Amino acid sequence: MMDYGVWGWGWMIFGSLMMIVFWGGLIALIVLAVRGLTGAGKRGDGPPAPARNEPAALDILKNRYARGEISGEEYEQMRQTLLQ
């Protein structure tokens, strides 16, 4: 009968973890090599970012003036600030 001693199970767990680390590292290196050779993953190569449909600051200012939220003086002051 085999006697694993005090460290028997510890070495088995350590060996299993090292095998997972080894294969994970090898797979990561292969993925990085393929991405490097094909040029994938470089900035600007991916799909374009979705267009933002947010109104510009000047449009918001015009809308606030049209709704009467701000006076003509405030509108002109803010418009000059935005156009600087």
Secondary structure, 3 states (H helix, E strand, C coil): CCCCCCCHHHHHHHHHHHHHHHHHHHHHHHHHHHHHHHCCCCCCCCCCCCCCCCCCHHHHHHHHHHHCCCCHHHHHHHHHHHHC
